[in-house]
Amino acid sequence: MKAAVDTEIEVTRNDNTKISTATITKQRDGISVDQIAFRLRQIELGEDQDEGMVTSCIVEQSDDLPRKAHVKCALPPAAKIALDVLQRAIAEAGKDAPASNHIPRRPVVEVETWRRYYYAGTASDGETPEARRKSFQRAREKLQAAGIIGIHADLVWIVDDARS
């Protein structure tokens, strides 16, 4: 019943680096915009009545997002087009990312600019504006779920290992 879910967060862990990543994969009343990397660190809270140690975990934010292998050819055609258009939008209208804990230092473009490039780069063939909006949204969500792009607030970027 995915349609009934307001927010969906996927948590994965790289056993080699011990870094976990929480990714918002669905947000009903907003944009799925964030990915957070973290480690769990065990701490001692004290002893219980049997003199055994009581422990818990705390979350420590990490700046190291695990790299994923991306397979560009596995994307649906609309997502491939959206990625190509995003690359062009960044090349032509991109800017350096602002200082942020959520955006890596790489070229970014506003989502709305990317949308305009997408609309200009795809034929409408009698599609309604709503159908074009949904097509862009689906392509954007596929790219983000695959870890090929990152989005925060109104800015979008291509993850480093997806550029090739």
C-alpha positions in Angstrom: 0.0 0.0 0.0 2.7 2.4 -1.0 0.2 5.0 -2.1 -1.1 5.3 1.5 2.4 6.1 2.9 3.2 9.8 3.6 6.9 9.4 4.0 9.2 6.5 3.1 12.9 6.4 4.2 15.2 3.7 2.9 18.2 2.9 5.2 21.1 1.0 3.8 24.5 0.1 5.4 27.9 -0.5 3.8 29.4 -3.3 5.9 33.0 -2.4 4.7 32.9 1.3 5.8 30.2 0.9 8.5 28.4 3.9 7.1 24.7 3.9 6.9 22.7 6.0 4.5 19.1 7.2 5.0 17.4 8.3 1.8 14.0 9.8 1.6 12.4 7.8 -1.3 8.9 9.2 -1.0 7.5 12.3 0.5 3.7 12.9 -0.1 3.5 16.6 0.4 7.0 17.5 -0.6 10.0 16.6 -2.6 12.2 13.6 -1.8 15.3 15.7 -1.4 17.7 14.4 1.1 20.2 11.7 1.8 22.0 11.5 5.2 25.1 9.4 5.9 25.7 8.3 9.5 27.5 5.8 11.7 26.1 4.2 14.9 28.5 4.4 17.8 27.9 2.2 20.9 28.1 4.0 24.2 27.9 2.7 27.8 25.0 3.9 29.9 26.0 2.3 33.2 25.4 -1.0 35.0 22.1 -2.8 35.5 21.1 -4.5 38.8 23.1 -7.6 37.9 26.2 -5.5 37.4 26.1 -6.0 33.6 26.9 -3.2 31.4 24.0 -1.4 29.7 24.7 0.0 26.3 23.0 1.9 23.6 23.8 3.5 20.2 24.1 7.1 19.2 24.0 8.5 15.7 27.0 10.3 14.4 26.6 12.2 11.1 29.1 11.4 8.4 30.1 13.5 5.4 31.0 10.4 3.4 28.1 9.2 1.3 28.8 5.7 0.1 29.4 5.5 -3.7 27.1 3.3 -5.7 27.7 1.7 -9.0 25.3 3.2 -11.5 24.1 1.5 -14.6 22.9 4.2 -16.9 21.5 1.8 -19.5 19.1 0.3 -16.9 17.2 3.5 -16.7 13.8 4.0 -18.4 14.1 6.1 -21.6 12.5 9.2 -20.0 15.0 9.0 -17.1 17.9 8.7 -19.6 16.7 11.8 -21.4 16.2 13.7 -18.1 19.8 12.9 -17.1 21.2 14.0 -20.5 19.1 17.2 -20.2 20.3 17.8 -16.7 23.9 17.4 -17.8 23.3 20.1 -20.5 21.5 22.4 -18.0 24.4 22.2 -15.6 26.9 22.8 -18.4 25.0 25.8 -19.7 23.3 27.3 -16.6 25.0 25.6 -13.6 26.7 27.3 -10.7 28.9 26.3 -7.8 27.0 24.8 -4.9 26.5 27.0 -1.9 28.2 26.1 1.3 25.9 23.5 2.9 26.0 20.3 4.9 23.5 18.8 2.5 25.0 19.6 -0.9 28.4 18.4 -2.0 30.8 20.8 -3.7 30.0 20.4 -7.3 28.0 22.2 -10.0 24.3 22.5 -9.4 21.3 23.9 -11.1 17.8 24.9 -9.9 15.2 22.1 -10.3 13.0 24.6 -12.1 15.7 25.3 -14.7 16.2 21.6 -15.2 12.4 21.2 -15.7 12.4 23.9 -18.4 15.3 22.2 -20.2 13.4 18.9 -20.0 10.3 20.4 -21.4 12.2 22.0 -24.2 14.2 18.8 -24.9 11.2 16.5 -25.1 8.4 16.6 -27.7 5.0 17.2 -26.3 3.1 15.2 -29.0 -0.2 16.4 -27.7 0.6 15.6 -24.1 -1.3 17.7 -21.5 0.7 19.9 -19.2 -0.2 17.6 -16.4 1.1 14.6 -18.3 4.4 16.4 -19.0 4.7 17.4 -15.3 4.2 13.8 -14.2 6.7 12.5 -16.8 9.3 14.8 -15.4 8.5 13.9 -11.8 8.7 10.2 -12.6 12.1 10.6 -14.3 13.4 12.7 -11.5 12.3 10.2 -8.9 13.9 7.3 -10.8 17.2 9.2 -11.0 17.2 10.1 -7.4 16.2 6.6 -6.2 19.1 5.2 -8.3 21.5 7.6 -6.5 22.4 9.2 -9.8 21.3 12.7 -8.8 21.0 14.5 -5.5 18.4 17.1 -4.7 18.2 19.5 -1.8 15.8 22.4 -1.5 15.5 23.7 -5.0 19.0 22.6 -6.2 19.9 19.4 -8.2 23.3 17.9 -9.0 24.8 14.8 -10.6 26.5 12.4 -8.2 30.2 12.1 -9.1 30.3 8.5 -10.3 27.2 9.0 -12.5 28.9 11.6 -14.8 30.6 9.1 -17.0 
